Amino acid sequence: MELINTEFPGLFIIKPKIFEDSRGYFFESFNKSKIAAFKDIEFVQDNQSKSSYGIIRGLHYQLEPYAQSKLIRVLEGTILDVVVDVREKSPTFGKHFSIELSYENKQQFFIPKGFAHGFSVLSETATVLYKTDQYYNPESERGINFNDPDLNIDWKIDLNKAVISPKDKVLPILKESEKNFKF
């Protein structure tokens, strides 16, 4: 496994070492002992979604003390995975980062607590699996509007044809959203 750091503290990409032969492929998708950042993390819940092209999910997060770190991977298709740093006093506060994750590249994306998370589906369908280190808590769920003009996120799809849940359409912009993360 190769760990690729980003300019966002704590946010990184995992590139697996893939072994391929005539039978198919094999790779280690998770090994807690090989990634130092995971030493204090205990994943407690797996979530899986299947979505069609043009769907945008997010940008979601949970407030402390129910904040979640996430480990994202794609089992089928391709997504643009997007995060926004909502940790006050972070050098990257209010900035976003995006990466294409796909079945083909088999990369994973680790998102620490204090980031809003979302994705758009770039393929006909996509199945996304992610681990969390905290259980879902509906009372602490918050979000940021996917179309916040200050963030200016390029979702790599036509926003006029995007499919967004009614709940996500009315999320506040970043500067109006509730946050309680410290860096």
OpenMM code with the backbone's topology and positions (N, CA, C; nanometers):
from openmm import Vec3, app, unit

residues = "MET GLU LEU ILE ASN THR GLU PHE PRO GLY LEU PHE ILE ILE LYS PRO LYS ILE PHE GLU ASP SER ARG GLY TYR PHE PHE GLU SER PHE ASN LYS SER LYS ILE ALA ALA PHE LYS ASP ILE GLU PHE VAL GLN ASP ASN GLN SER LYS SER SER TYR GLY ILE ILE ARG GLY LEU HIS TYR GLN LEU GLU PRO TYR ALA GLN SER LYS LEU ILE ARG VAL LEU GLU GLY THR ILE LEU ASP VAL VAL VAL ASP VAL ARG GLU LYS SER PRO THR PHE GLY LYS HIS PHE SER ILE GLU LEU SER TYR GLU ASN LYS GLN GLN PHE PHE ILE PRO LYS GLY PHE ALA HIS GLY PHE SER VAL LEU SER GLU THR ALA THR VAL LEU TYR LYS THR ASP GLN TYR TYR ASN PRO GLU SER GLU ARG GLY ILE ASN PHE ASN ASP PRO ASP LEU ASN ILE ASP TRP LYS ILE ASP LEU ASN LYS ALA VAL ILE SER PRO LYS ASP LYS VAL LEU PRO ILE LEU LYS GLU SER GLU LYS ASN PHE LYS PHE".split()
positions = [
    Vec3(0.0840, -0.1181, 0.0000),
    Vec3(0.0000, 0.0000, 0.0000),
    Vec3(0.0882, 0.1241, 0.0000),
    Vec3(0.0527, 0.2179, -0.0856),
    Vec3(0.1237, 0.3450, -0.0881),
    Vec3(0.0315, 0.4526, -0.0330),
    Vec3(0.0831, 0.5291, 0.0608),
    Vec3(0.0083, 0.6388, 0.1209),
    Vec3(0.0463, 0.7676, 0.0496),
    Vec3(-0.0538, 0.8397, -0.0029),
    Vec3(-0.0299, 0.9648, -0.0733),
    Vec3(-0.0935, 1.0772, 0.0078),
    Vec3(-0.0100, 1.1637, 0.0633),
    Vec3(-0.0600, 1.2754, 0.1421),
    Vec3(-0.1118, 1.3855, 0.0504),
    Vec3(-0.2066, 1.4623, 0.1004),
    Vec3(-0.2571, 1.5783, 0.0291),
    Vec3(-0.2090, 1.7020, 0.1046),
    Vec3(-0.2394, 1.8201, 0.0533),
    Vec3(-0.2021, 1.9430, 0.1240),
    Vec3(-0.2935, 1.9701, 0.2431),
    Vec3(-0.3975, 1.8873, 0.2609),
    Vec3(-0.4910, 1.9008, 0.3722),
    Vec3(-0.4440, 1.8105, 0.4863),
    Vec3(-0.4124, 1.8662, 0.6034),
    Vec3(-0.3642, 1.7835, 0.7136),
    Vec3(-0.4612, 1.6694, 0.7482),
    Vec3(-0.4076, 1.5467, 0.7483),
    Vec3(-0.4849, 1.4288, 0.7854),
    Vec3(-0.5601, 1.3620, 0.6718),
    Vec3(-0.5696, 1.4261, 0.5575),
    Vec3(-0.6450, 1.3753, 0.4425),
    Vec3(-0.5474, 1.3052, 0.3485),
    Vec3(-0.5711, 1.1768, 0.3187),
    Vec3(-0.4775, 1.1067, 0.2309),
    Vec3(-0.5460, 1.0017, 0.1443),
    Vec3(-0.4702, 0.9591, 0.0444),
    Vec3(-0.5153, 0.8600, -0.0542),
    Vec3(-0.4330, 0.7341, -0.0321),
    Vec3(-0.4976, 0.6199, -0.0473),
    Vec3(-0.4283, 0.4921, -0.0365),
    Vec3(-0.4311, 0.4263, -0.1737),
    Vec3(-0.3118, 0.4010, -0.2254),
    Vec3(-0.2988, 0.3343, -0.3550),
    Vec3(-0.2526, 0.1912, -0.3276),
    Vec3(-0.3347, 0.0927, -0.3612),
    Vec3(-0.2977, -0.0450, -0.3288),
    Vec3(-0.1939, -0.1020, -0.4251),
    Vec3(-0.1231, -0.2021, -0.3788),
    Vec3(-0.0353, -0.2801, -0.4661),
    Vec3(-0.1211, -0.3959, -0.5163),
    Vec3(-0.1434, -0.3975, -0.6480),
    Vec3(-0.2344, -0.4946, -0.7081),
    Vec3(-0.1529, -0.6055, -0.7748),
    Vec3(-0.1895, -0.7279, -0.7443),
    Vec3(-0.1257, -0.8443, -0.8049),
    Vec3(-0.2240, -0.9038, -0.9056),
    Vec3(-0.1860, -0.9007, -1.0334),
    Vec3(-0.2737, -0.9513, -1.1392),
    Vec3(-0.2078, -1.0690, -1.2096),
    Vec3(-0.2909, -1.1637, -1.2481),
    Vec3(-0.2459, -1.2743, -1.3327),
    Vec3(-0.3655, -1.3256, -1.4114),
    Vec3(-0.3522, -1.4405, -1.4726),
    Vec3(-0.4584, -1.4935, -1.5592),
    Vec3(-0.5880, -1.5235, -1.4833),
    Vec3(-0.5808, -1.5358, -1.3526),
    Vec3(-0.7003, -1.5649, -1.2723),
    Vec3(-0.7789, -1.4404, -1.2367),
    Vec3(-0.7154, -1.3228, -1.2451),
    Vec3(-0.7793, -1.1985, -1.2033),
    Vec3(-0.6808, -1.1133, -1.1260),
    Vec3(-0.7221, -1.0622, -1.0125),
    Vec3(-0.6336, -0.9775, -0.9326),
    Vec3(-0.6564, -1.0031, -0.7851),
    Vec3(-0.5595, -0.9563, -0.7065),
    Vec3(-0.5677, -0.9596, -0.5611),
    Vec3(-0.5005, -0.8337, -0.5085),
    Vec3(-0.5585, -0.7737, -0.4050),
    Vec3(-0.4902, -0.6662, -0.3340),
    Vec3(-0.5430, -0.6593, -0.1925),
    Vec3(-0.4587, -0.6091, -0.1053),
    Vec3(-0.4952, -0.5873, 0.0341),
    Vec3(-0.5678, -0.4531, 0.0398),
    Vec3(-0.6954, -0.4547, 0.0757),
    Vec3(-0.7719, -0.3305, 0.0767),
    Vec3(-0.7679, -0.2595, 0.2116),
    Vec3(-0.7344, -0.3299, 0.3170),
    Vec3(-0.7243, -0.2663, 0.4476),
    Vec3(-0.6302, -0.3465, 0.5350),
    Vec3(-0.5389, -0.2761, 0.5996),
    Vec3(-0.4499, -0.3377, 0.6962),
    Vec3(-0.4147, -0.2295, 0.7975),
    Vec3(-0.4799, -0.2352, 0.9104),
    Vec3(-0.4643, -0.1323, 1.0136),
    Vec3(-0.3188, -0.1132, 1.0544),
    Vec3(-0.2412, -0.2200, 1.0596),
    Vec3(-0.1034, -0.2105, 1.1069),
    Vec3(-0.0099, -0.1422, 1.0082),
    Vec3(-0.0488, -0.1300, 0.8824),
    Vec3(0.0399, -0.0707, 0.7820),
    Vec3(0.0238, 0.0802, 0.7661),
    Vec3(-0.0773, 0.1384, 0.8274),
    Vec3(-0.1001, 0.2823, 0.8132),
    Vec3(-0.1072, 0.3437, 0.9521),
    Vec3(-0.0047, 0.4206, 0.9855),
    Vec3(0.0073, 0.4776, 1.1201),
    Vec3(-0.1147, 0.5597, 1.1595),
    Vec3(-0.1755, 0.6287, 1.0641),
    Vec3(-0.2913, 0.7131, 1.0950),
    Vec3(-0.4090, 0.6315, 1.1481),
    Vec3(-0.4095, 0.5020, 1.1226),
    Vec3(-0.5202, 0.4170, 1.1661),
    Vec3(-0.5001, 0.3608, 1.3065),
    Vec3(-0.3852, 0.3871, 1.3695),
    Vec3(-0.3580, 0.3231, 1.4994),
    Vec3(-0.4599, 0.3583, 1.6066),
    Vec3(-0.5147, 0.4805, 1.6018),
    Vec3(-0.6129, 0.5219, 1.7018),
    Vec3(-0.7562, 0.5180, 1.6489),
    Vec3(-0.7742, 0.4607, 1.5317),
    Vec3(-0.9076, 0.4564, 1.4708),
    Vec3(-0.9626, 0.3152, 1.4776),
    Vec3(-1.0851, 0.3061, 1.5216),
    Vec3(-1.1564, 0.1787, 1.5244),
    Vec3(-1.2811, 0.1956, 1.4378),
    Vec3(-1.2781, 0.1388, 1.3183),
    Vec3(-1.3949, 0.1474, 1.2315),
    Vec3(-1.5064, 0.0618, 1.2894),
    Vec3(-1.6295, 0.1187, 1.2951),
    Vec3(-1.7412, 0.0506, 1.3605),
    Vec3(-1.8605, 0.0274, 1.2691),
    Vec3(-1.8609, 0.0892, 1.1524),
    Vec3(-1.9773, 0.0783, 1.0655),
    Vec3(-1.9323, 0.0850, 0.9200),
    Vec3(-1.9905, -0.0010, 0.8354),
    Vec3(-1.9711, 0.0055, 0.6907),
    Vec3(-2.1006, 0.0511, 0.6276),
    Vec3(-2.0909, 0.1409, 0.5301),
    Vec3(-2.2069, 0.1886, 0.4551),
    Vec3(-2.1810, 0.1650, 0.3076),
    Vec3(-2.2859, 0.1330, 0.2342),
    Vec3(-2.2728, 0.1099, 0.0909),
    Vec3(-2.3889, 0.1764, 0.0194),
    Vec3(-2.3582, 0.2410, -0.0941),
    Vec3(-2.4640, 0.3023, -0.1741),
    Vec3(-2.4425, 0.2680, -0.3200),
    Vec3(-2.5519, 0.2627, -0.3931),
    Vec3(-2.5462, 0.2475, -0.5381),
    Vec3(-2.6237, 0.3639, -0.5966),
    Vec3(-2.5638, 0.4305, -0.6940),
    Vec3(-2.6235, 0.5495, -0.7526),
    Vec3(-2.6021, 0.5486, -0.9035),
    Vec3(-2.6837, 0.6252, -0.9731),
    Vec3(-2.6757, 0.6372, -1.1185),
    Vec3(-2.5993, 0.7629, -1.1580),
    Vec3(-2.5630, 0.7701, -1.2854),
    Vec3(-2.4915, 0.8854, -1.3394),
    Vec3(-2.5642, 1.0160, -1.3046),
    Vec3(-2.4869, 1.1159, -1.2679),
    Vec3(-2.5414, 1.2487, -1.2442),
    Vec3(-2.5921, 1.2737, -1.1042),
    Vec3(-2.5907, 1.1736, -1.0197),
    Vec3(-2.6354, 1.1927, -0.8814),
    Vec3(-2.5235, 1.2582, -0.8016),
    Vec3(-2.5614, 1.3568, -0.7214),
    Vec3(-2.4692, 1.4178, -0.6251),
    Vec3(-2.5231, 1.3870, -0.4864),
    Vec3(-2.4381, 1.3301, -0.4037),
    Vec3(-2.4718, 1.3048, -0.2633),
    Vec3(-2.3806, 1.3930, -0.1782),
    Vec3(-2.4402, 1.4708, -0.0868),
    Vec3(-2.3585, 1.5505, 0.0028),
    Vec3(-2.3771, 1.6981, -0.0198),
    Vec3(-2.3070, 1.7687, 0.0548),
    Vec3(-2.1878, 1.7465, 0.1368),
    Vec3(-2.2322, 1.7274, 0.2827),
    Vec3(-2.1997, 1.6142, 0.3423),
    Vec3(-2.2503, 1.5779, 0.4745),
    Vec3(-2.1376, 1.5642, 0.5775),
    Vec3(-2.1750, 1.5852, 0.7036),
    Vec3(-2.0864, 1.5581, 0.8165),
    Vec3(-2.1708, 1.5481, 0.9426),
    Vec3(-2.1096, 1.4992, 1.0495),
    Vec3(-2.1740, 1.4947, 1.1803),
    Vec3(-2.0927, 1.5801, 1.2767),
    Vec3(-2.1643, 1.6545, 1.3614),
    Vec3(-2.0983, 1.7369, 1.4620),
    Vec3(-2.0338, 1.6497, 1.5699),
    Vec3(-1.9325, 1.7062, 1.6363),
    Vec3(-1.8750, 1.6415, 1.7542),
    Vec3(-1.9830, 1.6332, 1.8618),
    Vec3(-1.9898, 1.5325, 1.9439),
    Vec3(-1.8926, 1.4248, 1.9590),
    Vec3(-1.9203, 1.3046, 1.8690),
    Vec3(-2.0029, 1.3214, 1.7674),
    Vec3(-2.0395, 1.2106, 1.6791),
    Vec3(-1.9731, 1.2204, 1.5423),
    Vec3(-1.8725, 1.3062, 1.5298),
    Vec3(-1.8032, 1.3228, 1.4018),
    Vec3(-1.7452, 1.1891, 1.3552),
    Vec3(-1.7378, 1.1729, 1.2245),
    Vec3(-1.6915, 1.0474, 1.1662),
    Vec3(-1.5682, 1.0680, 1.0789),
    Vec3(-1.4697, 0.9810, 1.0965),
    Vec3(-1.3653, 0.9627, 0.9972),
    Vec3(-1.4190, 0.8582, 0.9007),
    Vec3(-1.3810, 0.8683, 0.7726),
    Vec3(-1.4329, 0.7763, 0.6716),
    Vec3(-1.3195, 0.7235, 0.5842),
    Vec3(-1.3335, 0.6004, 0.5423),
    Vec3(-1.2439, 0.5394, 0.4446),
    Vec3(-1.3316, 0.4972, 0.3265),
    Vec3(-1.3150, 0.5653, 0.2126),
    Vec3(-1.4031, 0.5507, 0.0966),
    Vec3(-1.3365, 0.4655, -0.0101),
    Vec3(-1.4152, 0.3768, -0.0735),
    Vec3(-1.3679, 0.3037, -0.1921),
    Vec3(-1.4852, 0.2757, -0.2843),
    Vec3(-1.4548, 0.2566, -0.4101),
    Vec3(-1.5571, 0.2325, -0.5115),
    Vec3(-1.5475, 0.0873, -0.5564),
    Vec3(-1.6603, 0.0161, -0.5503),
    Vec3(-1.6658, -0.1246, -0.5900),
    Vec3(-1.7072, -0.1425, -0.7355),
    Vec3(-1.7764, -0.0410, -0.7890),
    Vec3(-1.8235, -0.0451, -0.9276),
    Vec3(-1.8345, 0.0989, -0.9772),
    Vec3(-1.7851, 0.1254, -1.0984),
    Vec3(-1.8010, 0.2569, -1.1590),
    Vec3(-1.6961, 0.3579, -1.1157),
    Vec3(-1.7324, 0.4867, -1.1323),
    Vec3(-1.6408, 0.5981, -1.1049),
    Vec3(-1.7176, 0.7122, -1.0391),
    Vec3(-1.6559, 0.7702, -0.9379),
    Vec3(-1.7135, 0.8879, -0.8721),
    Vec3(-1.6084, 0.9980, -0.8632),
    Vec3(-1.6565, 1.1197, -0.8462),
    Vec3(-1.5710, 1.2298, -0.8050),
    Vec3(-1.6009, 1.2485, -0.6570),
    Vec3(-1.5048, 1.2167, -0.5729),
    Vec3(-1.5227, 1.2292, -0.4291),
    Vec3(-1.4724, 1.3671, -0.3879),
    Vec3(-1.5520, 1.4380, -0.3083),
    Vec3(-1.5230, 1.5772, -0.2732),
    Vec3(-1.5338, 1.5951, -0.1221),
    Vec3(-1.4377, 1.6682, -0.0662),
    Vec3(-1.4439, 1.7041, 0.0753),
    Vec3(-1.4199, 1.8541, 0.0911),
    Vec3(-1.4744, 1.9086, 0.1999),
    Vec3(-1.4526, 2.0479, 0.2373),
    Vec3(-1.4049, 2.0482, 0.3816),
    Vec3(-1.2950, 2.1159, 0.4064),
    Vec3(-1.2396, 2.1247, 0.5415),
    Vec3(-1.3245, 2.2229, 0.6234),
    Vec3(-1.3877, 2.1738, 0.7301),
    Vec3(-1.4704, 2.2583, 0.8164),
    Vec3(-1.4103, 2.2700, 0.9575),
    Vec3(-1.2799, 2.2438, 0.9682),
    Vec3(-1.2086, 2.2536, 1.0964),
    Vec3(-1.1573, 2.3964, 1.1128),
    Vec3(-1.2190, 2.4694, 1.2057),
    Vec3(-1.1743, 2.6069, 1.2287),
    Vec3(-1.0259, 2.6092, 1.2644),
    Vec3(-0.9562, 2.7089, 1.2160),
    Vec3(-0.8133, 2.7302, 1.2370),
    Vec3(-0.7249, 2.6338, 1.1582),
    Vec3(-0.7831, 2.5461, 1.0777),
    Vec3(-0.7030, 2.4623, 0.9895),
    Vec3(-0.6482, 2.5497, 0.8778),
    Vec3(-0.5260, 2.5236, 0.8311),
    Vec3(-0.4719, 2.6043, 0.7205),
    Vec3(-0.5509, 2.5867, 0.5907),
    Vec3(-0.6313, 2.4820, 0.5830),
    Vec3(-0.7125, 2.4582, 0.4628),
    Vec3(-0.8620, 2.4753, 0.4906),
    Vec3(-0.8967, 2.5421, 0.6006),
    Vec3(-1.0375, 2.5638, 0.6339),
    Vec3(-1.1093, 2.6318, 0.5165),
    Vec3(-1.2267, 2.5784, 0.4822),
    Vec3(-1.3087, 2.6379, 0.3765),
    Vec3(-1.2646, 2.6039, 0.2359),
    Vec3(-1.1614, 2.5225, 0.2241),
    Vec3(-1.1161, 2.4807, 0.0911),
    Vec3(-1.1674, 2.3390, 0.0636),
    Vec3(-1.1764, 2.3063, -0.0650),
    Vec3(-1.2209, 2.1711, -0.1003),
    Vec3(-1.1119, 2.0955, -0.1754),
    Vec3(-1.1261, 1.9648, -0.1724),
    Vec3(-1.0351, 1.8733, -0.2414),
    Vec3(-1.1211, 1.7683, -0.3090),
    Vec3(-1.0822, 1.7294, -0.4297),
    Vec3(-1.1572, 1.6239, -0.4989),
    Vec3(-1.0617, 1.5250, -0.5633),
    Vec3(-1.1121, 1.4032, -0.5806),
    Vec3(-1.0351, 1.2952, -0.6419),
    Vec3(-1.1321, 1.1990, -0.7097),
    Vec3(-1.0915, 1.1479, -0.8254),
    Vec3(-1.1705, 1.0425, -0.8897),
    Vec3(-1.1321, 0.9097, -0.8273),
    Vec3(-1.2326, 0.8396, -0.7788),
    Vec3(-1.2159, 0.7037, -0.7279),
    Vec3(-1.2935, 0.6126, -0.8210),
    Vec3(-1.2365, 0.4968, -0.8506),
    Vec3(-1.3046, 0.4075, -0.9436),
    Vec3(-1.2723, 0.2616, -0.9140),
    Vec3(-1.3534, 0.1767, -0.9723),
    Vec3(-1.3261, 0.0329, -0.9673),
    Vec3(-1.1903, 0.0060, -1.0312),
    Vec3(-1.1603, 0.0779, -1.1377),
    Vec3(-1.0362, 0.0551, -1.2108),
    Vec3(-0.9122, 0.0948, -1.1300),
    Vec3(-0.9131, 0.2137, -1.0670),
    Vec3(-0.7904, 0.2555, -0.9972),
    Vec3(-0.7798, 0.1977, -0.8557),
    Vec3(-0.8905, 0.1508, -0.8014),
    Vec3(-0.8936, 0.0820, -0.6709),
    Vec3(-0.8324, 0.1640, -0.5569),
    Vec3(-0.8203, 0.2940, -0.5757),
    Vec3(-0.7686, 0.3789, -0.4697),
    Vec3(-0.8751, 0.3998, -0.3633),
    Vec3(-0.8275, 0.4289, -0.2431),
    Vec3(-0.9164, 0.4616, -0.1326),
    Vec3(-0.8816, 0.6017, -0.0833),
    Vec3(-0.9787, 0.6619, -0.0173),
    Vec3(-0.9650, 0.8004, 0.0273),
    Vec3(-0.9984, 0.8033, 0.1751),
    Vec3(-0.9010, 0.8462, 0.2569),
    Vec3(-0.9254, 0.8581, 0.4004),
    Vec3(-0.9592, 1.0022, 0.4326),
    Vec3(-1.0735, 1.0206, 0.4984),
    Vec3(-1.1245, 1.1525, 0.5345),
    Vec3(-1.1340, 1.1596, 0.6865),
    Vec3(-1.0516, 1.2422, 0.7507),
    Vec3(-1.0597, 1.2518, 0.8964),
    Vec3(-1.1810, 1.3328, 0.9413),
    Vec3(-1.2082, 1.3278, 1.0681),
    Vec3(-1.3160, 1.4084, 1.1263),
    Vec3(-1.2926, 1.5549, 1.0929),
    Vec3(-1.4011, 1.6277, 1.0716),
    Vec3(-1.3886, 1.7702, 1.0446),
    Vec3(-1.3954, 1.8059, 0.8974),
    Vec3(-1.4390, 1.7122, 0.8156),
    Vec3(-1.4575, 1.7380, 0.6733),
    Vec3(-1.6011, 1.7060, 0.6337),
    Vec3(-1.6597, 1.7931, 0.5520),
    Vec3(-1.7872, 1.7613, 0.4881),
    Vec3(-1.7530, 1.6750, 0.3664),
    Vec3(-1.8377, 1.5768, 0.3378),
    Vec3(-1.8074, 1.4803, 0.2321),
    Vec3(-1.9245, 1.4641, 0.1365),
    Vec3(-1.8920, 1.4501, 0.0093),
    Vec3(-1.9931, 1.4212, -0.0913),
    Vec3(-1.9283, 1.3626, -0.2149),
    Vec3(-2.0119, 1.3195, -0.3086),
    Vec3(-1.9580, 1.2690, -0.4348),
    Vec3(-2.0604, 1.2835, -0.5452),
    Vec3(-2.0088, 1.2880, -0.6695),
    Vec3(-2.0936, 1.2828, -0.7877),
    Vec3(-2.0589, 1.1561, -0.8635),
    Vec3(-2.1586, 1.1003, -0.9312),
    Vec3(-2.1395, 0.9763, -1.0055),
    Vec3(-2.1073, 1.0103, -1.1504),
    Vec3(-1.9905, 0.9639, -1.1964),
    Vec3(-1.9422, 0.9947, -1.3305),
    Vec3(-1.9649, 0.8810, -1.4301),
    Vec3(-1.9960, 0.7630, -1.3816),
    Vec3(-2.0198, 0.6470, -1.4679),
    Vec3(-2.1700, 0.6176, -1.4715),
    Vec3(-2.2091, 0.5190, -1.5515),
    Vec3(-2.3512, 0.4845, -1.5621),
    Vec3(-2.4107, 0.4536, -1.4254),
    Vec3(-2.3387, 0.3772, -1.3454),
    Vec3(-2.3742, 0.3520, -1.2053),
    Vec3(-2.2448, 0.3449, -1.1252),
    Vec3(-2.2570, 0.3596, -0.9953),
    Vec3(-2.1411, 0.3453, -0.9069),
    Vec3(-2.1873, 0.2891, -0.7737),
    Vec3(-2.1082, 0.1965, -0.7225),
    Vec3(-2.1318, 0.1417, -0.5899),
    Vec3(-2.0157, 0.1858, -0.5015),
    Vec3(-2.0495, 0.2536, -0.3924),
    Vec3(-1.9503, 0.3114, -0.3025),
    Vec3(-1.9620, 0.2438, -0.1668),
    Vec3(-1.8482, 0.2068, -0.1113),
    Vec3(-1.8418, 0.1458, 0.0212),
    Vec3(-1.7543, 0.2342, 0.1086),
    Vec3(-1.8017, 0.2644, 0.2285),
    Vec3(-1.7143, 0.3386, 0.3189),
    Vec3(-1.7308, 0.2937, 0.4613),
    Vec3(-1.6155, 0.2924, 0.5289),
    Vec3(-1.6082, 0.2591, 0.6704),
    Vec3(-1.6141, 0.3893, 0.7492),
    Vec3(-1.6755, 0.3842, 0.8677),
    Vec3(-1.6765, 0.4999, 0.9565),
    Vec3(-1.6315, 0.4572, 1.0959),
    Vec3(-1.5755, 0.5511, 1.1689),
    Vec3(-1.5289, 0.5204, 1.3045),
    Vec3(-1.6268, 0.5690, 1.4112),
    Vec3(-1.7453, 0.6082, 1.3676),
    Vec3(-1.8511, 0.6506, 1.4588),
    Vec3(-1.9841, 0.6100, 1.3957),
    Vec3(-2.0787, 0.5732, 1.4780),
    Vec3(-2.2100, 0.5338, 1.4266),
    Vec3(-2.2866, 0.6559, 1.3757),
    Vec3(-2.3777, 0.6317, 1.2840),
    Vec3(-2.4627, 0.7382, 1.2326),
    Vec3(-2.5492, 0.7921, 1.3454),
    Vec3(-2.5542, 0.9245, 1.3566),
    Vec3(-2.6335, 0.9910, 1.4585),
    Vec3(-2.7143, 1.1010, 1.3905),
    Vec3(-2.8425, 1.0749, 1.3624),
    Vec3(-2.9213, 1.1714, 1.2851),
    Vec3(-2.9323, 1.3101, 1.3481),
    Vec3(-2.9301, 1.3195, 1.4812),
    Vec3(-2.9417, 1.4498, 1.5465),
    Vec3(-2.8187, 1.5381, 1.5234),
    Vec3(-2.7047, 1.4770, 1.4962),
    Vec3(-2.5829, 1.5556, 1.4764),
    Vec3(-2.5488, 1.5750, 1.3289),
    Vec3(-2.6315, 1.5229, 1.2403),
    Vec3(-2.6043, 1.5350, 1.0967),
    Vec3(-2.6215, 1.6796, 1.0503),
    Vec3(-2.5234, 1.7270, 0.9744),
    Vec3(-2.5253, 1.8606, 0.9166),
    Vec3(-2.4736, 1.8507, 0.7733),
    Vec3(-2.4761, 1.9625, 0.7028),
    Vec3(-2.4248, 1.9601, 0.5670),
    Vec3(-2.4036, 2.0986, 0.5108),
    Vec3(-2.3430, 2.0989, 0.3941),
    Vec3(-2.3150, 2.2210, 0.3188),
    Vec3(-2.3718, 2.2030, 0.1793),
    Vec3(-2.4290, 2.3075, 0.1251),
    Vec3(-2.4888, 2.3018, -0.0078),
    Vec3(-2.3827, 2.2698, -0.1129),
    Vec3(-2.4136, 2.1730, -0.1972),
    Vec3(-2.3222, 2.1279, -0.3018),
    Vec3(-2.2851, 2.2407, -0.3984),
    Vec3(-2.3716, 2.3406, -0.4088),
    Vec3(-2.3553, 2.4469, -0.5077),
    Vec3(-2.3167, 2.5803, -0.4425),
    Vec3(-2.2502, 2.5746, -0.3269),
    Vec3(-2.2061, 2.6946, -0.2571),
    Vec3(-2.1138, 2.7743, -0.3503),
    Vec3(-2.1525, 2.8980, -0.3854),
    Vec3(-2.0713, 2.9742, -0.4806),
    Vec3(-1.9311, 3.0067, -0.4281),
    Vec3(-1.9135, 3.0156, -0.2972),
    Vec3(-1.7806, 3.0429, -0.2423),
    Vec3(-1.6868, 2.9234, -0.2593),
    Vec3(-1.7429, 2.8031, -0.2602),
    Vec3(-1.6613, 2.6827, -0.2791),
    Vec3(-1.6307, 2.6588, -0.4265),
    Vec3(-1.7285, 2.6901, -0.5132),
    Vec3(-1.7112, 2.6767, -0.6582),
    Vec3(-1.6580, 2.5389, -0.6974),
    Vec3(-1.7242, 2.4340, -0.6511),
    Vec3(-1.6816, 2.2963, -0.6786),
    Vec3(-1.7238, 2.2570, -0.8196),
    Vec3(-1.6296, 2.2019, -0.8949),
    Vec3(-1.6596, 2.1446, -1.0262),
    Vec3(-1.6892, 1.9963, -1.0045),
    Vec3(-1.8163, 1.9605, -1.0118),
    Vec3(-1.8603, 1.8232, -0.9874),
    Vec3(-1.8409, 1.7328, -1.1084),
    Vec3(-1.7914, 1.7858, -1.2184),
    Vec3(-1.7619, 1.7111, -1.3420),
    Vec3(-1.8857, 1.6526, -1.4082),
    Vec3(-2.0027, 1.7116, -1.3772),
    Vec3(-2.1276, 1.6748, -1.4440),
    Vec3(-2.2057, 1.8031, -1.4717),
    Vec3(-2.3046, 1.7947, -1.5581),
    Vec3(-2.3911, 1.9086, -1.5891),
    Vec3(-2.4862, 1.9303, -1.4716),
    Vec3(-2.4686, 2.0401, -1.3994),
    Vec3(-2.5504, 2.0648, -1.2804),
    Vec3(-2.6977, 2.0851, -1.3144),
    Vec3(-2.7290, 2.1235, -1.4380),
    Vec3(-2.8693, 2.1370, -1.4792),
    Vec3(-2.9390, 2.0018, -1.4878),
    Vec3(-2.8608, 1.8954, -1.5010),
    Vec3(-2.9173, 1.7598, -1.5103),
    Vec3(-2.8859, 1.6761, -1.3861),
    Vec3(-2.8193, 1.7361, -1.2890),
    Vec3(-2.7814, 1.6627, -1.1676),
    Vec3(-2.9048, 1.6210, -1.0889),
    Vec3(-2.8940, 1.5073, -1.0241),
    Vec3(-3.0015, 1.4564, -0.9390),
    Vec3(-2.9558, 1.4727, -0.7940),
    Vec3(-3.0308, 1.5540, -0.7198),
    Vec3(-2.9950, 1.5867, -0.5819),
    Vec3(-3.1176, 1.5659, -0.4945),
    Vec3(-3.0994, 1.5083, -0.3774),
    Vec3(-3.2120, 1.4852, -0.2874),
    Vec3(-3.2708, 1.6185, -0.2422),
    Vec3(-3.4002, 1.6211, -0.2122),
    Vec3(-3.4610, 1.7452, -0.1601),
    Vec3(-3.3885, 1.7971, -0.0358),
    Vec3(-3.3435, 1.7073, 0.0508),
    Vec3(-3.2716, 1.7460, 0.1733),
    Vec3(-3.1400, 1.8160, 0.1396),
    Vec3(-3.0667, 1.7629, 0.0422),
    Vec3(-2.9374, 1.8210, 0.0066),
    Vec3(-2.9519, 1.9538, -0.0674),
    Vec3(-3.0611, 1.9729, -0.1383),
    Vec3(-3.0824, 2.0980, -0.2128),
    Vec3(-3.0955, 2.2186, -0.1208),
    Vec3(-3.1416, 2.1972, 0.0017),
    Vec3(-3.1670, 2.3096, 0.0925),
    Vec3(-3.0618, 2.3238, 0.2030),
    Vec3(-2.9508, 2.2516, 0.1913),
    Vec3(-2.8448, 2.2665, 0.2911),
    Vec3(-2.7872, 2.4081, 0.2836),
    Vec3(-2.7410, 2.4609, 0.3962),
    Vec3(-2.6855, 2.5969, 0.3964),
    Vec3(-2.5486, 2.6016, 0.3279),
    Vec3(-2.5067, 2.7210, 0.2920),
    Vec3(-2.3713, 2.7383, 0.2404),
    Vec3(-2.2744, 2.7302, 0.3586),
    Vec3(-2.1468, 2.7149, 0.3280),
    Vec3(-2.0460, 2.6939, 0.4323),
    Vec3(-2.0496, 2.8012, 0.5403),
    Vec3(-2.0519, 2.9282, 0.5022),
    Vec3(-2.0432, 3.0329, 0.6043),
    Vec3(-2.1667, 3.0402, 0.6924),
    Vec3(-2.2758, 2.9746, 0.6545),
    Vec3(-2.3980, 2.9721, 0.7358),
    Vec3(-2.4203, 2.8372, 0.8040),
    Vec3(-2.3303, 2.7420, 0.7818),
    Vec3(-2.3501, 2.6076, 0.8370),
    Vec3(-2.2972, 2.5991, 0.9798),
    Vec3(-2.3585, 2.5101, 1.0560),
    Vec3(-2.3158, 2.4872, 1.1944),
    Vec3(-2.1940, 2.3954, 1.1936),
    Vec3(-2.0894, 2.4373, 1.2676),
    Vec3(-1.9662, 2.3617, 1.2756),
    Vec3(-1.9155, 2.3686, 1.4196),
    Vec3(-1.8531, 2.2611, 1.4668),
    Vec3(-1.7941, 2.2665, 1.6010),
    Vec3(-1.6600, 2.1929, 1.6062),
    Vec3(-1.5861, 2.1965, 1.4969),
    Vec3(-1.4583, 2.1281, 1.4894),
    Vec3(-1.3431, 2.2230, 1.5184),
    Vec3(-1.2479, 2.1762, 1.5912),
    Vec3(-1.1267, 2.2529, 1.6174),
    Vec3(-1.0107, 2.1793, 1.5513),
    Vec3(-0.9126, 2.2546, 1.5096),
    Vec3(-0.7947, 2.1961, 1.4451),
    Vec3(-0.6826, 2.1849, 1.5462),
] * unit.nanometer
topology = app.Topology()
chain = topology.addChain("A")
for resn in residues:
    res = topology.addResidue(resn, chain)
    for name in ("N", "CA", "C"):
        topology.addAtom(name, app.Element.getBySymbol(name[0]), res)
